[in-house]
Every structure is written in C-alpha cells, then in structure tokens.
Amino acid sequence: MSQPVFRPDQTWREAMEFGARFARGAEALGRVRDADVDVGATPKTEAMRVEKVSLHHYAPLPGVEIRTGPVLIVYGLIGRYTMADLQEDRSLVRNLLARGVDLWVVDWGHPSRADQFLTIDSYVDWYLDDCVEHIREVAGIDSVSLLGICEGGTFSTIYAARHPEKVRNLILTITPIDFHADLDHGDPSHGFINLWTRSLDEDDIHKLIDAFGNLPGEIMASVFQLMTPVRTMTKYNLDLLDVVDDDKKLLNFLRMEKWLSDRPHHPGAAARQWLIDLYKENRLVGGDLMIGGEPVRLDRITMPVLNVYALQDHIVPPPCSTALGPLIGTEDYTELPLKGGHVGVYVSSKSQGIVGEKIFSWLSERP
C-alpha cells in the first residue's frame, strides 16, 4: 500500500493561505456593528399594544398594490417572529409584501416573571382576539386570515376552532397538531422535542417552572442545541471559518445567530399546558384540551385551510402536522410539503419565493 507523500511546500502554502484568510476574517468581524446585523427590519407601524403584546402593520412595498385582505402572522412564544423576516433576501414577510399581501404581525414581547400566570387561554382568547378585533375594525371586515408558525400555528388552530366566524382563511406552517403522531408514523431520527418532553416526569416539569416562574428561554435554547450537538460544536469554528472572509455570508451567519439567541421566556402557566397538556397528553387531537373552560373542537374549523410542512423537519415531523386534515370540518383543505427542515422553510435560499408564492396563490383563489 502506497504511503501519502508529505509535501512541505504544499503544507506551508495552505498554512499561509489559512493565516491570510483568518486575518481577513478578523478584520471583517471588527467592522461589524450591531446595526449591521438587523433582523425583522422590514418597515412596520405599531397599531396596538396591550401590556407586553403589540400588533404591527407592515408598510406596503413601494409601487406594490394591495391585492388581498388582511393576513395576521402569529408566531409562538418559544421564539421570535423575526425568523419570518430574517434579512431582505430571506424574508417570508417581504415575499408576501412583494405580492401585495396586506400583512400584520403580533409580537408577544419578552415575558417576565410577572407574566408567569398567563395561560394559552390568555394568549388565544385575550391577546390574539384583541389583535383580530382591531384588524376587523380598522379594515371594516368580518374575518381575518391567520398565518400561524410552529407554536403560533397551534394557537391559530385553537383560535379558529373557538372563533370560526372571525377567521377567513387558516394558513399553518410547520405546526404541531398531533403531538404523538411520530410514535407510529414518524421518522425515528426526527421529533426530538416530542421525545424529550415525553421523557420528562410531570413533577419535574412543575418543579422547573416553579423554580423560575417561567420556562427560561436559555433552557429551551440549550434543548434545541442538543438536538444537533455536532453542528452546535462546529458552527463557531468550522462553519464560521467558511464564511468569515465573505462579508455577505458573515452577516447571514450573524443574523441567524442573533435570532437564535433572542429566546424569550415562556410564561409558566402556558408552558405547563404546552409541555403537559399538548406534548405529553396530546389533548388537542383527543378533544379534551380545555381553553376558556370549554373543550377545543377541531371540527368547528370550517374555513379554508392551507397546511405547509417541511419534509425533513426534525422538530415537528410531517405526521404531526398532516394529522389535522381528517379532524377539521372543512373540505377546502390543502397540504403543501416542502423540502427542507424546520427553519429552512423560511431562511433557505432554495425555498425563498416558493412559500410566499404558494401562499399568495392559495389566498388569491379564495378572495
């Protein structure tokens, strides 16, 4: 067997090239300022505020005529809505605005220990309903289209089931509905949050939340990092070195990291419902999830529904999303499977434009 030939000149040249690249990267990092790493920067106006929750209306893009009724983006409590508007060339928000969608977004803010008693009931029947009522009044319409993302999609589903007369269209993206569907139909390499939560003892969940009042954002951040441990270990050395001397790629990398680090605390009472009632006991599809003192009935969802999910989603496996179809009371139900992972649906260069165009086309067919 031949042995590899050691070439000192080649090794020295590669070392010199790496050193020069590292120096350029250090210089590039030194030029970066916080204002350069802007996320959620698409212009919008605050339309309403209730405590820490605010409703915003996006400004139409110059020269673009509004072609749809109001669409309200509803993100979850675990992350920030800015994921849908990460940067100008990777923004679901801008893609929808470019097609003439009248776009709104609810910002849940950053809950503190003072908010530990807020429940999912509070967010669905109070805050989200306040946002919908405001849009209905301003626009002079009876119903609003909801665009729910992940946990926000679950909130939107619950809201649509409780207030179907106020929801024109329901658009769900990467949304968990059946939190146990991965057990029988899922890929065993996906659904890590499902596995992690089901492995927790219920008493330990209560002790954790009792200790902090809320479910700390730092804990959920660490949970997400542990899902892909090798990626987590290498992104600040190998991945960063791959982009550090390219200003555009470097800013892309830093924007994603800024979004990942902006992980709000999850209000304690709502976190108990999210982890125990939904993830552990799967009460939404069981028909015994109680919101506002009443069971949530998915068959009351009678408006058109578009269900977008990611085929390689390791957080919300496709079966957990597609379980919705047989449970709702509308025949106008459409599924849109997309290649990619949980976040990649929104930030991948391959999916840019596809999601926005599909959502707009679907809305246009239901004026």
WOCOR-V258052 format. One record per backbone hydrogen bond with DSSP energy under -0.5 kcal/mol. NH is the residue of the N-H (numbers start at 1). CO is the residue of the C=O. If there is no record, write none. Layout:
nh=NH co=CO
nh=NH co=CO
//
This chain:
nh=6 co=4
nh=7 co=5
nh=8 co=6
nh=11 co=7
nh=12 co=8
nh=13 co=9
nh=14 co=10
nh=15 co=11
nh=16 co=12
nh=17 co=13
nh=18 co=14
nh=19 co=15
nh=20 co=16
nh=21 co=17
nh=22 co=18
nh=23 co=19
nh=24 co=20
nh=25 co=21
nh=26 co=22
nh=27 co=23
nh=28 co=24
nh=29 co=25
nh=30 co=26
nh=31 co=27
nh=31 co=28
nh=32 co=28
nh=32 co=29
nh=36 co=33
nh=37 co=33
nh=37 co=34
nh=38 co=36
nh=40 co=85
nh=41 co=85
nh=45 co=57
nh=47 co=55
nh=48 co=55
nh=50 co=53
nh=53 co=50
nh=54 co=107
nh=55 co=48
nh=56 co=105
nh=57 co=45
nh=58 co=56
nh=58 co=103
nh=59 co=43
nh=64 co=61
nh=65 co=63
nh=67 co=100
nh=68 co=100
nh=71 co=102
nh=72 co=145
nh=73 co=71
nh=73 co=104
nh=74 co=147
nh=75 co=73
nh=75 co=106
nh=83 co=80
nh=84 co=81
nh=85 co=82
nh=86 co=83
nh=86 co=90
nh=87 co=90
nh=90 co=87
nh=92 co=84
nh=93 co=84
nh=95 co=91
nh=96 co=92
nh=97 co=93
nh=98 co=94
nh=99 co=95
nh=99 co=96
nh=100 co=97
nh=101 co=96
nh=102 co=69
nh=103 co=101
nh=104 co=71
nh=105 co=56
nh=106 co=73
nh=107 co=54
nh=108 co=106
nh=111 co=109
nh=115 co=112
nh=116 co=113
nh=118 co=115
nh=123 co=119
nh=124 co=120
nh=125 co=121
nh=126 co=121
nh=126 co=122
nh=127 co=122
nh=128 co=123
nh=129 co=124
nh=130 co=126
nh=131 co=127
nh=132 co=128
nh=133 co=129
nh=134 co=130
nh=135 co=131
nh=136 co=132
nh=137 co=133
nh=138 co=134
nh=139 co=135
nh=140 co=136
nh=141 co=136
nh=144 co=166
nh=145 co=70
nh=146 co=169
nh=147 co=72
nh=148 co=146
nh=148 co=171
nh=149 co=74
nh=150 co=173
nh=152 co=149
nh=153 co=150
nh=154 co=150
nh=155 co=151
nh=156 co=152
nh=157 co=153
nh=158 co=154
nh=159 co=155
nh=160 co=156
nh=161 co=157
nh=162 co=158
nh=163 co=159
nh=166 co=163
nh=167 co=164
nh=168 co=144
nh=168 co=166
nh=170 co=304
nh=171 co=146
nh=171 co=169
nh=172 co=170
nh=172 co=306
nh=173 co=148
nh=174 co=308
nh=177 co=320
nh=178 co=320
nh=179 co=177
nh=181 co=178
nh=183 co=180
nh=184 co=181
nh=185 co=181
nh=186 co=182
nh=190 co=187
nh=191 co=314
nh=192 co=314
nh=195 co=191
nh=196 co=192
nh=197 co=193
nh=198 co=194
nh=199 co=195
nh=200 co=196
nh=200 co=197
nh=204 co=201
nh=205 co=201
nh=206 co=202
nh=207 co=203
nh=208 co=204
nh=209 co=205
nh=210 co=206
nh=211 co=207
nh=212 co=208
nh=213 co=209
nh=215 co=266
nh=216 co=214
nh=219 co=216
nh=220 co=216
nh=221 co=217
nh=222 co=218
nh=223 co=219
nh=224 co=220
nh=225 co=221
nh=226 co=222
nh=227 co=223
nh=227 co=224
nh=228 co=224
nh=228 co=225
nh=229 co=226
nh=232 co=228
nh=233 co=229
nh=234 co=230
nh=235 co=231
nh=237 co=234
nh=238 co=234
nh=239 co=234
nh=240 co=235
nh=241 co=237
nh=242 co=238
nh=243 co=239
nh=243 co=240
nh=244 co=240
nh=246 co=243
nh=247 co=245
nh=250 co=246
nh=251 co=247
nh=252 co=248
nh=253 co=249
nh=254 co=250
nh=255 co=251
nh=256 co=252
nh=257 co=253
nh=258 co=254
nh=259 co=255
nh=260 co=256
nh=261 co=257
nh=262 co=258
nh=262 co=259
nh=263 co=261
nh=264 co=262
nh=265 co=111
nh=266 co=215
nh=267 co=265
nh=268 co=213
nh=269 co=116
nh=270 co=118
nh=271 co=267
nh=272 co=268
nh=273 co=269
nh=274 co=270
nh=275 co=271
nh=276 co=272
nh=277 co=272
nh=278 co=273
nh=279 co=274
nh=280 co=275
nh=281 co=276
nh=282 co=278
nh=283 co=277
nh=286 co=282
nh=287 co=283
nh=287 co=284
nh=288 co=283
nh=289 co=283
nh=290 co=288
nh=291 co=289
nh=291 co=294
nh=294 co=291
nh=296 co=289
nh=297 co=295
nh=298 co=296
nh=300 co=297
nh=301 co=298
nh=302 co=300
nh=304 co=168
nh=305 co=332
nh=306 co=170
nh=307 co=334
nh=308 co=172
nh=308 co=306
nh=309 co=336
nh=311 co=338
nh=312 co=340
nh=313 co=310
nh=314 co=312
nh=317 co=315
nh=320 co=317
nh=321 co=317
nh=321 co=318
nh=322 co=318
nh=323 co=319
nh=324 co=321
nh=325 co=322
nh=327 co=324
nh=328 co=324
nh=328 co=325
nh=329 co=298
nh=329 co=301
nh=333 co=331
nh=334 co=305
nh=336 co=307
nh=338 co=309
nh=345 co=341
nh=346 co=343
nh=347 co=343
nh=348 co=344
nh=352 co=348
nh=354 co=351
nh=355 co=351
nh=357 co=353
nh=358 co=354
nh=359 co=355
nh=360 co=356
nh=361 co=357
nh=362 co=358
nh=363 co=359
nh=364 co=360
nh=365 co=361
nh=366 co=363
//
